[in-house]
Amino acid sequence: MPITKGFRALVDEATAQITTYSVEQVRKRLEAGDATLQVVDIRDVRELEREDTVPGALHAPRGMLEFWVDPESPYYKPVFGDESKEFVLFCGAGWRSALATKALQDMGMDNVAHIDGGFAAWTRADAPTETLEAHKARHAARKAA
């Protein structure tokens, strides 16, 4: 059965319907300490091991995202219920995050956006990163507090 709509068309359609931020816009908000911003890394953990992540990012693997967001799911993560936050997703190139942002928007979230160009654009801009080990340590410290 032939593909009638390719990934690029799906990404383009999603992008036309969602909020997209540049690396610079997100970076400025992080540097300013914007407490309403929660950056979300939807990449696979192997990508984080290989390439690091954005400091302060919440890791929510793409395969679990809808389940973590839905309060009716047994996998629900309460962090996603915080309506005072804007959840800004990113992936490697911005394609998965565009589709994921659209999916969350379709679920009813209006406080979701994504980063144009994903982590590749983030690193090209020489924006700060942290290792997976530092990410895990920060998360453990937050849980212990």
Backbone as JSON Lines, residues from 0, in Angstrom:
{"i":0,"aa":"M","n":[0.86,-1.17,0.0],"ca":[0.0,0.0,0.0],"c":[0.91,1.23,0.0]}
{"i":1,"aa":"P","n":[0.74,2.12,-0.95],"ca":[1.61,3.31,-1.03],"c":[1.28,4.35,0.03]}
{"i":2,"aa":"I","n":[2.31,5.05,0.45],"ca":[2.14,6.18,1.38],"c":[1.5,7.31,0.6]}
{"i":3,"aa":"T","n":[0.41,7.84,1.11],"ca":[-0.29,8.93,0.42],"c":[0.04,10.3,0.99]}
{"i":4,"aa":"K","n":[0.62,10.31,2.17],"ca":[1.06,11.56,2.79],"c":[2.34,11.27,3.56]}
{"i":5,"aa":"G","n":[3.41,11.89,3.16],"ca":[4.7,11.63,3.78],"c":[4.89,12.38,5.08]}
{"i":6,"aa":"F","n":[5.99,12.05,5.75],"ca":[6.29,12.68,7.05],"c":[6.42,14.18,6.91]}
{"i":7,"aa":"R","n":[7.01,14.63,5.81],"ca":[7.24,16.08,5.64],"c":[5.9,16.82,5.59]}
{"i":8,"aa":"A","n":[4.92,16.27,4.9],"ca":[3.6,16.89,4.84],"c":[2.96,16.91,6.23]}
{"i":9,"aa":"L","n":[3.11,15.83,6.98],"ca":[2.56,15.8,8.34],"c":[3.22,16.85,9.23]}
{"i":10,"aa":"V","n":[4.54,16.95,9.13],"ca":[5.27,17.95,9.93],"c":[4.85,19.36,9.52]}
{"i":11,"aa":"D","n":[4.76,19.61,8.22],"ca":[4.36,20.94,7.74],"c":[2.95,21.3,8.22]}
{"i":12,"aa":"E","n":[2.03,20.34,8.15],"ca":[0.66,20.59,8.63],"c":[0.66,20.9,10.13]}
{"i":13,"aa":"A","n":[1.41,20.13,10.89],"ca":[1.48,20.36,12.34],"c":[2.07,21.74,12.62]}
{"i":14,"aa":"T","n":[3.16,22.06,11.94],"ca":[3.85,23.33,12.17],"c":[2.95,24.52,11.9]}
{"i":15,"aa":"A","n":[2.07,24.38,10.94],"ca":[1.15,25.47,10.61],"c":[0.11,25.7,11.7]}
{"i":16,"aa":"Q","n":[-0.03,24.75,12.62],"ca":[-1.09,24.83,13.62],"c":[-0.58,24.96,15.06]}
{"i":17,"aa":"I","n":[0.72,25.04,15.24],"ca":[1.28,25.07,16.59],"c":[2.16,26.3,16.78]}
{"i":18,"aa":"T","n":[2.53,26.54,18.02],"ca":[3.47,27.62,18.34],"c":[4.88,27.08,18.24]}
{"i":19,"aa":"T","n":[5.72,27.83,17.53],"ca":[7.11,27.45,17.35],"c":[8.0,28.58,17.83]}
{"i":20,"aa":"Y","n":[9.0,28.23,18.65],"ca":[9.96,29.21,19.13],"c":[11.32,28.94,18.53]}
{"i":21,"aa":"S","n":[12.11,29.98,18.38],"ca":[13.5,29.83,17.97],"c":[14.32,29.43,19.19]}
{"i":22,"aa":"V","n":[15.51,28.92,18.93],"ca":[16.45,28.62,20.01],"c":[16.69,29.88,20.83]}
{"i":23,"aa":"E","n":[16.91,30.98,20.17],"ca":[17.22,32.24,20.87],"c":[16.08,32.66,21.8]}
{"i":24,"aa":"Q","n":[14.83,32.52,21.36],"ca":[13.69,32.88,22.21],"c":[13.66,32.03,23.48]}
{"i":25,"aa":"V","n":[13.87,30.73,23.34],"ca":[13.84,29.83,24.5],"c":[15.05,30.08,25.39]}
{"i":26,"aa":"R","n":[16.18,30.26,24.78],"ca":[17.4,30.51,25.54],"c":[17.28,31.77,26.4]}
{"i":27,"aa":"K","n":[16.74,32.84,25.84],"ca":[16.56,34.08,26.6],"c":[15.62,33.87,27.78]}
{"i":28,"aa":"R","n":[14.55,33.11,27.59],"ca":[13.63,32.85,28.68],"c":[14.29,32.03,29.78]}
{"i":29,"aa":"L","n":[15.08,31.03,29.39],"ca":[15.8,30.23,30.38],"c":[16.8,31.08,31.15]}
{"i":30,"aa":"E","n":[17.56,31.9,30.43],"ca":[18.56,32.76,31.08],"c":[17.92,33.78,32.01]}
{"i":31,"aa":"A","n":[16.7,34.19,31.69],"ca":[15.98,35.15,32.53],"c":[15.31,34.48,33.73]}
{"i":32,"aa":"G","n":[15.38,33.14,33.77],"ca":[14.77,32.42,34.89],"c":[13.25,32.37,34.82]}
{"i":33,"aa":"D","n":[12.7,32.37,33.62],"ca":[11.25,32.33,33.41],"c":[10.66,31.08,34.05]}
{"i":34,"aa":"A","n":[9.99,31.25,35.17],"ca":[9.42,30.12,35.92],"c":[8.22,29.49,35.23]}
{"i":35,"aa":"T","n":[7.68,30.14,34.21],"ca":[6.54,29.57,33.49],"c":[6.99,28.62,32.39]}
{"i":36,"aa":"L","n":[8.27,28.58,32.09],"ca":[8.8,27.75,31.0],"c":[9.28,26.41,31.51]}
{"i":37,"aa":"Q","n":[8.81,25.34,30.88],"ca":[9.34,24.0,31.14],"c":[9.72,23.39,29.8]}
{"i":38,"aa":"V","n":[11.02,23.28,29.57],"ca":[11.53,22.66,28.35],"c":[11.42,21.15,28.51]}
{"i":39,"aa":"V","n":[10.98,20.47,27.44],"ca":[10.75,19.02,27.49],"c":[11.51,18.35,26.34]}
{"i":40,"aa":"D","n":[12.42,17.48,26.7],"ca":[13.21,16.71,25.74],"c":[12.47,15.41,25.46]}
{"i":41,"aa":"I","n":[12.0,15.25,24.23],"ca":[11.22,14.05,23.9],"c":[12.05,12.98,23.19]}
{"i":42,"aa":"R","n":[13.36,13.2,23.13],"ca":[14.22,12.24,22.45],"c":[14.38,10.96,23.26]}
{"i":43,"aa":"D","n":[14.8,9.92,22.57],"ca":[15.12,8.65,23.19],"c":[16.31,8.82,24.13]}
{"i":44,"aa":"V","n":[16.36,8.07,25.2],"ca":[17.44,8.19,26.17],"c":[18.81,7.97,25.52]}
{"i":45,"aa":"R","n":[18.87,7.14,24.48],"ca":[20.15,6.92,23.8],"c":[20.65,8.2,23.13]}
{"i":46,"aa":"E","n":[19.73,9.04,22.69],"ca":[20.13,10.33,22.12],"c":[20.7,11.24,23.2]}
{"i":47,"aa":"L","n":[20.11,11.22,24.38],"ca":[20.62,12.02,25.49],"c":[22.0,11.53,25.9]}
{"i":48,"aa":"E","n":[22.2,10.23,25.93],"ca":[23.51,9.67,26.28],"c":[24.57,10.11,25.28]}
{"i":49,"aa":"R","n":[24.21,10.16,24.02],"ca":[25.14,10.48,22.95],"c":[25.38,11.98,22.79]}
{"i":50,"aa":"E","n":[24.32,12.79,23.03],"ca":[24.37,14.2,22.64],"c":[24.12,15.2,23.75]}
{"i":51,"aa":"D","n":[23.85,14.76,24.97],"ca":[23.51,15.66,26.08],"c":[22.09,16.2,25.92]}
{"i":52,"aa":"T","n":[21.73,17.21,26.72],"ca":[20.39,17.78,26.69],"c":[20.45,19.25,27.1]}
{"i":53,"aa":"V","n":[19.3,19.9,27.12],"ca":[19.19,21.3,27.53],"c":[19.12,21.32,29.06]}
{"i":54,"aa":"P","n":[19.92,22.16,29.71],"ca":[19.87,22.24,31.18],"c":[18.44,22.55,31.67]}
{"i":55,"aa":"G","n":[18.01,21.78,32.65],"ca":[16.68,21.99,33.22],"c":[15.56,21.32,32.47]}
{"i":56,"aa":"A","n":[15.88,20.64,31.37],"ca":[14.83,19.99,30.58],"c":[14.25,18.8,31.33]}
{"i":57,"aa":"L","n":[12.98,18.6,31.14],"ca":[12.29,17.41,31.62],"c":[12.38,16.38,30.51]}
{"i":58,"aa":"H","n":[12.79,15.16,30.82],"ca":[12.86,14.12,29.8],"c":[11.53,13.37,29.78]}
{"i":59,"aa":"A","n":[10.86,13.4,28.65],"ca":[9.59,12.7,28.45],"c":[9.66,12.03,27.09]}
{"i":60,"aa":"P","n":[10.07,10.77,27.05],"ca":[10.25,10.09,25.77],"c":[9.01,10.17,24.89]}
{"i":61,"aa":"R","n":[9.24,10.39,23.6],"ca":[8.13,10.56,22.65],"c":[7.12,9.42,22.73]}
{"i":62,"aa":"G","n":[7.58,8.21,22.92],"ca":[6.68,7.07,22.96],"c":[5.74,7.04,24.16]}
{"i":63,"aa":"M","n":[6.04,7.83,25.2],"ca":[5.21,7.85,26.4],"c":[4.47,9.17,26.61]}
{"i":64,"aa":"L","n":[4.74,10.15,25.79],"ca":[4.28,11.52,26.04],"c":[2.77,11.62,26.26]}
{"i":65,"aa":"E","n":[1.97,11.11,25.35],"ca":[0.51,11.23,25.51],"c":[0.02,10.53,26.78]}
{"i":66,"aa":"F","n":[0.67,9.43,27.14],"ca":[0.29,8.7,28.36],"c":[0.68,9.48,29.61]}
{"i":67,"aa":"W","n":[1.81,10.17,29.57],"ca":[2.26,10.95,30.71],"c":[1.42,12.2,30.9]}
{"i":68,"aa":"V","n":[0.82,12.71,29.84],"ca":[0.04,13.95,29.88],"c":[-1.4,13.72,30.32]}
{"i":69,"aa":"D","n":[-1.96,12.57,29.99],"ca":[-3.38,12.29,30.25],"c":[-3.62,11.85,31.69]}
{"i":70,"aa":"P","n":[-4.38,12.64,32.47],"ca":[-4.66,12.28,33.87],"c":[-5.39,10.94,34.02]}
{"i":71,"aa":"E","n":[-6.03,10.46,32.97],"ca":[-6.73,9.17,33.02],"c":[-5.8,7.99,32.77]}
{"i":72,"aa":"S","n":[-4.58,8.26,32.37],"ca":[-3.62,7.2,32.07],"c":[-2.96,6.7,33.35]}
{"i":73,"aa":"P","n":[-2.68,5.4,33.43],"ca":[-1.94,4.9,34.6],"c":[-0.49,5.41,34.63]}
{"i":74,"aa":"Y","n":[-0.04,6.02,33.55],"ca":[1.33,6.53,33.47],"c":[1.41,8.05,33.65]}
{"i":75,"aa":"Y","n":[0.31,8.66,34.02],"ca":[0.23,10.13,34.16],"c":[1.33,10.68,35.07]}
{"i":76,"aa":"K","n":[1.94,11.78,34.62],"ca":[2.93,12.51,35.41],"c":[2.33,13.87,35.78]}
{"i":77,"aa":"P","n":[2.1,14.12,37.06],"ca":[1.44,15.36,37.5],"c":[2.11,16.64,37.02]}
{"i":78,"aa":"V","n":[3.4,16.62,36.71],"ca":[4.06,17.82,36.23],"c":[3.32,18.4,35.01]}
{"i":79,"aa":"F","n":[2.74,17.53,34.19],"ca":[2.05,18.0,33.0],"c":[0.68,18.61,33.3]}
{"i":80,"aa":"G","n":[0.22,18.5,34.52],"ca":[-1.04,19.11,34.92],"c":[-0.89,20.55,35.39]}
{"i":81,"aa":"D","n":[0.34,21.05,35.43],"ca":[0.6,22.41,35.91],"c":[0.27,23.41,34.8]}
{"i":82,"aa":"E","n":[-0.91,24.0,34.9],"ca":[-1.37,24.92,33.85],"c":[-0.65,26.27,33.88]}
{"i":83,"aa":"S","n":[0.16,26.51,34.9],"ca":[0.93,27.76,34.94],"c":[2.19,27.66,34.08]}
{"i":84,"aa":"K","n":[2.5,26.47,33.6],"ca":[3.69,26.23,32.8],"c":[3.37,26.23,31.31]}
{"i":85,"aa":"E","n":[4.35,26.64,30.53],"ca":[4.3,26.42,29.08],"c":[5.33,25.33,28.8]}
{"i":86,"aa":"F","n":[4.89,24.24,28.22],"ca":[5.75,23.11,27.92],"c":[6.27,23.27,26.5]}
{"i":87,"aa":"V","n":[7.58,23.45,26.38],"ca":[8.21,23.66,25.08],"c":[9.04,22.43,24.75]}
{"i":88,"aa":"L","n":[8.56,21.67,23.78],"ca":[9.15,20.4,23.41],"c":[10.29,20.58,22.4]}
{"i":89,"aa":"F","n":[11.23,19.64,22.46],"ca":[12.23,19.56,21.41],"c":[12.66,18.12,21.21]}
{"i":90,"aa":"C","n":[13.13,17.84,20.0],"ca":[13.68,16.54,19.64],"c":[15.01,16.79,18.95]}
{"i":91,"aa":"G","n":[15.41,15.92,18.07],"ca":[16.68,16.09,17.39],"c":[16.68,17.2,16.35]}
{"i":92,"aa":"A","n":[15.66,17.2,15.49],"ca":[15.61,18.15,14.37],"c":[14.36,19.01,14.35]}
{"i":93,"aa":"G","n":[13.42,18.77,15.26],"ca":[12.19,19.55,15.3],"c":[11.01,18.89,14.62]}
{"i":94,"aa":"W","n":[11.2,17.73,14.04],"ca":[10.1,17.04,13.37],"c":[9.21,16.31,14.37]}
{"i":95,"aa":"R","n":[9.82,15.47,15.21],"ca":[9.03,14.74,16.21],"c":[8.36,15.7,17.17]}
{"i":96,"aa":"S","n":[9.07,16.76,17.55],"ca":[8.48,17.7,18.5],"c":[7.32,18.47,17.88]}
{"i":97,"aa":"A","n":[7.37,18.74,16.59],"ca":[6.22,19.39,15.93],"c":[5.01,18.47,15.97]}
{"i":98,"aa":"L","n":[5.22,17.21,15.62],"ca":[4.11,16.24,15.64],"c":[3.61,16.02,17.07]}
{"i":99,"aa":"A","n":[4.52,15.95,18.02],"ca":[4.12,15.74,19.42],"c":[3.38,16.96,19.97]}
{"i":100,"aa":"T","n":[3.82,18.15,19.62],"ca":[3.14,19.37,20.06],"c":[1.72,19.39,19.51]}
{"i":101,"aa":"K","n":[1.57,19.02,18.25],"ca":[0.23,18.97,17.64],"c":[-0.63,17.93,18.35]}
{"i":102,"aa":"A","n":[-0.06,16.77,18.67],"ca":[-0.82,15.73,19.37],"c":[-1.3,16.22,20.73]}
{"i":103,"aa":"L","n":[-0.42,16.89,21.48],"ca":[-0.82,17.4,22.8],"c":[-1.86,18.5,22.66]}
{"i":104,"aa":"Q","n":[-1.71,19.32,21.65],"ca":[-2.71,20.36,21.38],"c":[-4.06,19.7,21.06]}
{"i":105,"aa":"D","n":[-4.03,18.63,20.28],"ca":[-5.26,17.9,19.95],"c":[-5.88,17.27,21.19]}
{"i":106,"aa":"M","n":[-5.06,16.97,22.19],"ca":[-5.56,16.41,23.45],"c":[-6.18,17.49,24.34]}
{"i":107,"aa":"G","n":[-5.99,18.77,23.98],"ca":[-6.59,19.85,24.75],"c":[-5.6,20.78,25.41]}
{"i":108,"aa":"M","n":[-4.31,20.51,25.32],"ca":[-3.32,21.4,25.92],"c":[-3.18,22.65,25.07]}
{"i":109,"aa":"D","n":[-3.27,23.81,25.71],"ca":[-3.04,25.05,24.97],"c":[-1.76,25.73,25.45]}
{"i":110,"aa":"N","n":[-1.03,25.05,26.32],"ca":[0.21,25.59,26.87],"c":[1.4,24.76,26.41]}
{"i":111,"aa":"V","n":[1.44,24.5,25.1],"ca":[2.48,23.65,24.52],"c":[3.0,24.27,23.23]}
{"i":112,"aa":"A","n":[4.31,24.15,23.01],"ca":[4.97,24.68,21.82],"c":[6.19,23.82,21.56]}
{"i":113,"aa":"H","n":[6.96,24.18,20.53],"ca":[8.19,23.43,20.29],"c":[9.29,24.35,19.78]}
{"i":114,"aa":"I","n":[10.52,23.82,19.78],"ca":[11.7,24.58,19.35],"c":[12.02,24.24,17.9]}
{"i":115,"aa":"D","n":[12.06,25.25,17.07],"ca":[12.39,25.09,15.66],"c":[13.81,24.54,15.52]}
{"i":116,"aa":"G","n":[13.95,23.46,14.79],"ca":[15.28,22.89,14.55],"c":[15.77,21.94,15.62]}
{"i":117,"aa":"G","n":[15.04,21.84,16.74],"ca":[15.37,20.89,17.79],"c":[16.75,21.06,18.39]}
{"i":118,"aa":"F","n":[17.26,19.95,18.93],"ca":[18.53,19.99,19.62],"c":[19.69,20.29,18.67]}
{"i":119,"aa":"A","n":[19.56,19.91,17.41],"ca":[20.6,20.24,16.44],"c":[20.76,21.75,16.32]}
{"i":120,"aa":"A","n":[19.64,22.48,16.26],"ca":[19.7,23.94,16.2],"c":[20.24,24.5,17.5]}
{"i":121,"aa":"W","n":[19.87,23.88,18.62],"ca":[20.33,24.32,19.94],"c":[21.86,24.27,20.01]}
{"i":122,"aa":"T","n":[22.43,23.15,19.58],"ca":[23.88,23.02,19.66],"c":[24.58,23.89,18.61]}
{"i":123,"aa":"R","n":[24.0,24.05,17.43],"ca":[24.59,24.94,16.43],"c":[24.67,26.38,16.94]}
{"i":124,"aa":"A","n":[23.73,26.75,17.81],"ca":[23.71,28.1,18.38],"c":[24.63,28.22,19.6]}
{"i":125,"aa":"D","n":[25.37,27.17,19.89],"ca":[26.25,27.13,21.06],"c":[25.51,27.44,22.35]}
{"i":126,"aa":"A","n":[24.26,27.02,22.41],"ca":[23.47,27.17,23.63],"c":[23.97,26.14,24.66]}
{"i":127,"aa":"P","n":[23.77,26.41,25.94],"ca":[24.3,25.5,26.97],"c":[23.64,24.12,26.94]}
{"i":128,"aa":"T","n":[24.42,23.12,27.3],"ca":[23.92,21.74,27.39],"c":[24.39,21.14,28.71]}
{"i":129,"aa":"E","n":[23.78,20.02,29.08],"ca":[24.24,19.26,30.24],"c":[24.25,17.79,29.88]}
{"i":130,"aa":"T","n":[25.12,17.04,30.52],"ca":[25.22,15.61,30.28],"c":[24.02,14.89,30.88]}
{"i":131,"aa":"L","n":[23.81,13.67,30.43],"ca":[22.74,12.86,31.0],"c":[22.99,12.61,32.48]}
{"i":132,"aa":"E","n":[24.26,12.44,32.86],"ca":[24.59,12.22,34.27],"c":[24.21,13.43,35.11]}
{"i":133,"aa":"A","n":[24.52,14.63,34.62],"ca":[24.16,15.86,35.34],"c":[22.65,16.0,35.4]}
{"i":134,"aa":"H","n":[21.99,15.65,34.32],"ca":[20.52,15.7,34.27],"c":[19.93,14.77,35.34]}
{"i":135,"aa":"K","n":[20.44,13.55,35.42],"ca":[19.95,12.58,36.41],"c":[20.22,13.06,37.83]}
{"i":136,"aa":"A","n":[21.39,13.62,38.07],"ca":[21.74,14.11,39.41],"c":[20.83,15.25,39.82]}
{"i":137,"aa":"R","n":[20.55,16.16,38.89],"ca":[19.66,17.28,39.19],"c":[18.27,16.77,39.51]}
{"i":138,"aa":"H","n":[17.79,15.8,38.73],"ca":[16.46,15.24,38.94],"c":[16.38,14.52,40.3]}
{"i":139,"aa":"A","n":[17.42,13.78,40.64],"ca":[17.46,13.08,41.94],"c":[17.47,14.06,43.1]}
{"i":140,"aa":"A","n":[18.22,15.15,42.96],"ca":[18.28,16.17,44.01],"c":[16.93,16.84,44.19]}
{"i":141,"aa":"R","n":[16.23,17.06,43.1],"ca":[14.91,17.69,43.17],"c":[13.92,16.76,43.86]}
{"i":142,"aa":"K","n":[14.0,15.46,43.59],"ca":[13.11,14.48,44.22],"c":[13.38,14.37,45.71]}
{"i":143,"aa":"A","n":[14.65,14.48,46.1],"ca":[15.05,14.36,47.51],"c":[14.66,15.58,48.32]}
{"i":144,"aa":"A","n":[14.51,16.71,47.65],"ca":[14.2,17.97,48.37],"c":[12.77,18.04,48.83]}
